[in-house]
């Protein structure tokens, strides 16, 4: 590890002094990383975030899929899950309080905001999201390991205050008692327009298509931009959320094999469940209060160097009931399990300092970011449990016992029980460098490296007063990428080597010893092409990736009381994303993905099999929209789209057998009308009322049935 740290220091020493004597690149000032500039393509804005540098997509050696603009306009997509259905290779997974997705064979969720690890507790609101980016592949070099998986990350880019005065008010309603109202107010606060303010907010209420289930959320996000001097700009933002909801229906299916004999159903389609029964009650609520604060200072040092300082404070507190269900008695009954949190607290702070430069060494252009990052995370848990299973309810004839479930009844059963109280904490210290070098204008070479040190003080059992799992771990993460523009800014070939890592805690072995481990690594090789015509009629990305994971902990095959760290798995596949605008007003988008994942060296029970939580092998998405620009129907738009998800393994082992959710296709449609003073839109999600199941983490959940929404937005 000393060699890697030395390498970063040497690169710093070699590059930083050159800024003093570097030649000015033309007569341009250093580009500003912003997505509010109207002449910047959205995909280029995505590259700015993915690389932490002002580079175009044709200079970015990795794949970034962006959900923005015409793709989501007037489609009444009010959750991040709905937005992500438009991304190639991204599929729904676990339907918990913070819904999960799979990317390139790995399960994750939306965790990043404007490039920072700033997840607002259990938030899925979209009112302040300008675009949602999926940065594909291991991203450890620039984004670290906290809340990062090897398949990629989801990064929300938010709206910023603008130098204008406007107000937008939207109201929406639909079936399942859907109600929503939003506001967006923007104004300068001084005559010189140096101080800009924006307030966005949303209230949403909806009920489930099932016999119980509700969601209520209040979300507010003020933001302020202050140009202190021509060189210094400050940005302040906050997000406040108050959410109350029931749990999604989570069902764990029975193992298909019992003592080696096929006994139970192997697919969700063979379960014959009551699709509209939730097995819960509207008094069993999960209540969350979240408050996040964001600050950013941008200081222009010279026309070649800029400093960016970021600060994030995250606080989320939740209390209430968390319910899961297990199918038992040959899948003929539901055993309900209850946990009651009072409360669960998630607290974190992040401080990040970046120095961004654009200079030349000889005739080679260099765009460099050098950064330091500190991340502090605390998780406090206080919960009570009714044991493994609270009660059992028959599926066909549930009886009166099914109706007994309520929060007062649950709290009465829990009275006198001793809650479990724990505290976990992490400190992560990081340093990173990334340099995009242009020997010639058409050729870009990306060289990046990161050193990351984790300090974990352990988990405190507050009841016993004991601490366990204390450890320190250091990781090194390199990245290499090359792009070459065969046709300048139009046809680009790219290749990358990307690395990610996940810290692995010590494990107590049966013989009483503690086994310390190294970080788990994921290394990706990827190559492909990017097409983007100057008139923006065609934008396309085609790629092949191969991710290999090493240092996976598994049971020692020669002694099952011990653990070894030699496990391996791979995830490889093809992805395609295409946007075409062949005619004026016509917009077409399509994506498809194939993924092959396998545990190549694992426990005997799973070796050679596809891992669970890796998503489906095949998936696809599409959307077509036509907007009339002339005649009496000018401003009218019609659209149709959908997504396909192949079968997804929930259980997959040699002893338990294989259980999967069946493949499904969901179609959506929209019609809208835009006027200078108002916009209305009518949408139908799951247009054909398809019944389907999806899942992850050992659970399956029923997908939402048809949801129709009529929205009216007024512009002032």
Helices and strands as residue ranges (DSSP letters): H 2-16, H 18-21, H 42-51, G 57-59, E 64-67, G 69-71, H 80-84, E 90-92, E 101-103, E 106-108, E 110-113, E 116-117, E 129-136, H 140-143, E 152-158, E 166-174, E 178-188, E 195-207, E 214-227, E 232-245, E 251-252, E 257-258, E 261-262, G 268-270, E 286-300, E 305-328, E 333-361, E 364-385, E 391-394, G 400-404, H 407-414, E 420-440, E 443-461, E 466-468, E 471-487, E 491-502, E 507-508, E 514-515, E 520-532, E 538-555, E 563-580, E 586-601, E 618-627, E 636-645, E 648-653, E 657-661, E 664-674, E 678-685, E 693-696, E 699-702, E 707-715
